[in-house]
Amino acid sequence: MPAPTPTIPLSLLAGFLYAVAAVVLKRSAELGAGVWRTAFVANLICSLLFLGLLPLGGELHPALWWQPLVTGACFVAGQWLTFTAFEQGDVSVATPVLGVKILLVASLVTWLGGESLPARLWLAAAIATAGVALLNRRPAEGGRHDIGRTILIAGAAAMVFAVFDVLVQLWSPRWGAGRFLPLTMGAAAVVSFALVPRFRAPLSAIDRAAWPWLLAGSLLIGLQSVIFVSTIARWGQAALGNVAYSSRGLWTVVLAWGLARRAGAGGGAEGRLLAWRLAGAALMMSAIGLLA
């Protein structure tokens, strides 16, 4: 294994913040913010937060201007594919498929980066992927979605996000995190204007009650992005970080379950779902434990 770095604790922190952000943004969605307007606002705020990395320094490489542009475009493309899978497909199918990103990152850093990963990390990535699938298991719902289409779109999203992580690991060292990441997320903000045609109404039409939730959730999403992406840029270890970051699935389920219990929600299938999710949590913790 690589020499000890803050990769695991920082990735765990980012995963927890993501889960909190997901709960907050769900509230803004209930108030009518809309997924595409949420993605647009979150990307703009995220790009502003990444400007805070400028003091870390680095070098500009005008001849390589396409590297941050390509990386930023990958970020937006992955986000667009994810929301498309959720909007047009079955969330209970899409979310576990997105968890395959853990294995894809491990494969890509080996293939593109020439990095030799220890067997323990491969095992942890496989266990974490299985844990993500169990954590996001849902009961059968009425209506039939195009499962093949959902798997295809979600799989493409996982691949694009995996490419984003690996490109950050491969290209950041030459630029420096204080140059590459602000430029990358600035490019992502510009590319995000391609989401505007998907808006069902202008930003000005968002209910005033939704804005505090939307802004708070977007700030949390941006903060966890800064933590996770800069961790990869500084120390590499994208595969290691993704296993720990996948704990966001565990935290999301825990927070959602806690809120549901507080609201008195629950049904006949709750016991079976809890059993599946406890099994997923056990796998997730086992995967993280392998890396300790």
Salt bridges, closest charged atoms under 4 A:
GLU30 OE1 - ARG27 NH1 3.26
GLU59 OE1 - HIS61 NE2 3.89
GLU87 OE1 - ARG198 NH2 3.21
ASP165 OD2 - LYS101 NZ 2.81
